[in-house]
Amino acid sequence: MYYLISYDLALPGQDYPAIIGAIQGLGGVRVLWSTWAVFSTRSAHDIWADLVRYLDTNDRLLVTGIDGWQGSNLMALPAAA
């Protein structure tokens, strides 16, 4: 299944190399500045549980399954496994 992973870092100027590295480790590719796409056989909950530990308690994280998309000027698209 394809998933979109999106996060908001609550404090201005934050940049978390750890969460970016964790998303890339899942095979994720950045499609917008704070939105990534990944193909995985894991559940949204499992992906969320892996990533939420890299964020502060006031940051936001969304992992949602998708079955297709339309976009323009995307940075990249993930390859299916």
Rosetta blueprint (number, residue, H / E / L):
1 M L
2 Y E
3 Y E
4 L E
5 I E
6 S E
7 Y E
8 D E
9 L L
10 A L
11 L L
12 P L
13 G L
14 Q L
15 D L
16 Y L
17 P H
18 A H
19 I H
20 I H
21 G H
22 A H
23 I H
24 Q H
25 G H
26 L L
27 G L
28 G L
29 V E
30 R E
31 V E
32 L E
33 W L
34 S L
35 T E
36 W E
37 A E
38 V E
39 F E
40 S L
41 T L
42 R L
43 S L
44 A H
45 H H
46 D H
47 I H
48 W H
49 A H
50 D H
51 L H
52 V H
53 R L
54 Y L
55 L L
56 D L
57 T L
58 N L
59 D L
60 R E
61 L E
62 L E
63 V E
64 T E
65 G E
66 I E
67 D L
68 G L
69 W L
70 Q L
71 G L
72 S L
73 N L
74 L L
75 M L
76 A L
77 L L
78 P L
79 A L
80 A L
81 A L
